[in-house]
Amino acid sequence: MFSGSLRIVTVALVAGFLSACETPANAPTWPELTWGHLAPITFKAGSVEFVDNYVAPLKSPNLDHEFPTTPQAALQRWTIDRIHAGDDTLNGVRVTILDASAVGVPLKTKDGIKGLFYKEQAFRINAALEALIEVRDSTGRVKSRAQARVIRRRTVPEETSPNALDRIYFNLLEAVMKDFNLRMELEVRKHMVGDLE
C-alpha cells in the first residue's frame, strides 16, 4: 500500500516537472528581422569589422534587454546582411554601434476614483539606434565615414499583458530598424560614395 502511494506521488511529480518545462502554448513567436532581401552595400575593402561600443545596463529604466530581439542583435544582423567587402584591397570597413537603447519613461496617470474609469498610457518607450561606418586604409587612417542616429517612441497602455508588450517591443524595433536602414544607406551614399563599389 505504501509503495503504491509512493509511486503515484512520484508519477505526479514527474508529470508536474515535465509540464513546467514545456513552452506555454500561447507564447508568441516572432519573425527574425533580416535584410538579405535588399542589395548589399558593398565597399572597396577586403574585410568588415564589427565593434559594439554600447553596453546594455540590463536594468530599469532600460528595456532593451526585454525585447524578443535586442536592438544590439538587430544591428549586428543588419551589418551582416547589408555591409559587404567587395575585393581584397588594403582597406577595411569598420561598423561601430554607438547606441542601441530602449528606455522606459513613466507617464503621469489619474489618481483616485477617476483613475479607475480610464485606461491611460502607463509609460513611453524611447528606442534609439546609432552607428558609425568607416573605411580605413592599411595604416588605420579614416578615408570616409558615415554616421546615422534614429529615434522612435511608443506609449504603452496600463494593464498590457506580457504577450501584448512583447508585440509592442517587436513592432517598435522593426520600425526603428527600418528608419535606421534608410537613414544609414542615405548617409553612406552621401559621404562614402568614393569607397563604394
C-alpha positions, 0 to 999 in steps of 0.5 A, a space after each residue: 500500500 505504501 509503495 503504491 502511494 509512493 509511486 503515484 506521488 512520484 508519477 505526479 511529480 514527474 508529470 508536474 516537472 515535465 509540464 513546467 518545462 514545456 513552452 506555454 502554448 500561447 507564447 508568441 513567436 516572432 519573425 527574425 528581422 533580416 535584410 538579405 532581401 535588399 542589395 548589399 552595400 558593398 565597399 572597396 575593402 577586403 574585410 568588415 569589422 564589427 565593434 559594439 561600443 554600447 553596453 546594455 545596463 540590463 536594468 530599469 529604466 532600460 528595456 532593451 534587454 526585454 525585447 524578443 530581439 535586442 536592438 544590439 542583435 538587430 544591428 549586428 544582423 543588419 551589418 551582416 546582411 547589408 555591409 559587404 567587402 567587395 575585393 581584397 584591397 588594403 582597406 577595411 570597413 569598420 561598423 561601430 554601434 554607438 547606441 542601441 537603447 530602449 528606455 522606459 519613461 513613466 507617464 503621469 496617470 489619474 489618481 483616485 476614483 477617476 483613475 479607475 474609469 480610464 485606461 491611460 498610457 502607463 509609460 513611453 518607450 524611447 528606442 534609439 539606434 546609432 552607428 558609425 561606418 568607416 573605411 580605413 586604409 592599411 595604416 588605420 587612417 579614416 578615408 570616409 565615414 558615415 554616421 546615422 542616429 534614429 529615434 522612435 517612441 511608443 506609449 504603452 497602455 496600463 494593464 498590457 499583458 506580457 504577450 501584448 508588450 512583447 508585440 509592442 517591443 517587436 513592432 517598435 524595433 522593426 520600425 526603428 530598424 527600418 528608419 535606421 536602414 534608410 537613414 544609414 544607406 542615405 548617409 553612406 551614399 552621401 559621404 562614402 560614395 568614393 569607397 563604394 563599389 
